[in-house]
Protein backbone atom coordinates (compact mmCIF):
# COMPACT_ATOMS: atom_id res chain seq x y z
CA UNK A 1 0.00 0.00 0.00
CA UNK A 2 2.79 2.44 0.86
CA UNK A 3 4.65 1.78 -2.37
CA UNK A 4 1.50 2.32 -4.40
CA UNK A 5 0.77 5.57 -2.56
CA UNK A 6 4.33 6.64 -3.32
CA UNK A 7 3.81 5.93 -7.00
CA UNK A 8 0.53 7.84 -7.07
CA UNK A 9 2.15 10.82 -5.36
CA UNK A 10 5.44 10.51 -7.24
CA UNK A 11 7.12 10.25 -3.83
CA UNK A 12 10.44 8.45 -4.29
CA UNK A 13 11.30 8.59 -0.58
CA UNK A 14 8.09 6.76 0.32
CA UNK A 15 8.72 4.16 -2.38
CA UNK A 16 12.25 3.60 -1.07
CA UNK A 17 10.97 3.31 2.52
CA UNK A 18 8.29 0.81 1.49
CA UNK A 19 10.87 -1.29 -0.33
CA UNK A 20 13.19 -1.26 2.68
CA UNK A 21 10.35 -2.20 5.02
CA UNK A 22 9.33 -5.11 2.79
CA UNK A 23 12.92 -6.39 2.63
CA UNK A 24 13.30 -6.12 6.41
CA UNK A 25 10.08 -8.10 6.95
CA UNK A 26 11.24 -10.90 4.67
CA UNK A 27 14.78 -10.94 6.09
CA UNK A 28 13.48 -11.03 9.67
CA UNK A 29 11.23 -14.00 8.98
CA UNK A 30 13.95 -15.77 7.00
CA UNK A 31 16.29 -15.34 9.99
CA UNK A 32 13.83 -17.41 12.04
CA UNK A 33 12.12 -14.60 13.93
CA UNK A 34 8.38 -14.75 13.38
CA UNK A 35 4.98 -14.84 15.05
CA UNK A 36 3.23 -18.07 15.99
CA UNK A 37 0.98 -18.11 12.91
CA UNK A 38 4.04 -18.21 10.66
CA UNK A 39 5.94 -20.59 12.94
CA UNK A 40 3.10 -23.09 12.65
CA UNK A 41 3.71 -23.16 8.90
CA UNK A 42 7.47 -23.59 9.25
CA UNK A 43 8.04 -25.83 12.27
CA UNK A 44 6.49 -29.06 13.48
CA UNK A 45 3.75 -28.54 16.06
CA UNK A 46 5.94 -29.75 18.94
CA UNK A 47 8.67 -27.21 18.08
CA UNK A 48 6.43 -24.17 17.70
CA UNK A 49 6.27 -23.24 21.38
CA UNK A 50 9.95 -22.32 21.45
CA UNK A 51 10.25 -20.88 17.97
CA UNK A 52 8.09 -17.78 17.81
CA UNK A 53 7.77 -14.21 19.05
CA UNK A 54 4.75 -12.35 20.33
CA UNK A 55 3.40 -9.68 18.01
CA UNK A 56 5.01 -6.99 20.16
CA UNK A 57 8.38 -8.77 20.12
CA UNK A 58 8.13 -9.23 16.37
CA UNK A 59 7.39 -5.54 15.81
CA UNK A 60 10.36 -4.59 18.00
CA UNK A 61 12.56 -6.88 15.94
CA UNK A 62 11.27 -5.31 12.72
CA UNK A 63 11.85 -1.82 14.14
CA UNK A 64 15.43 -2.64 15.13
CA UNK A 65 16.18 -4.23 11.76
CA UNK A 66 14.59 -1.34 9.85
CA UNK A 67 16.60 1.21 11.81
CA UNK A 68 19.80 -0.71 10.99
CA UNK A 69 18.89 -0.85 7.29
CA UNK A 70 18.08 2.86 7.15
CA UNK A 71 21.36 3.72 8.90
CA UNK A 72 23.24 1.42 6.53
CA UNK A 73 24.45 -0.94 9.25
Secondary structure, DSSP 8 states (H G I E B T S, - for coil): -HHHHHHHHT-HHHHHHHHHHHHHHHHHHHTT--BHHHHHHHS-HHHHTTS-B-HHHHHHHHHHHHHHHHHT-
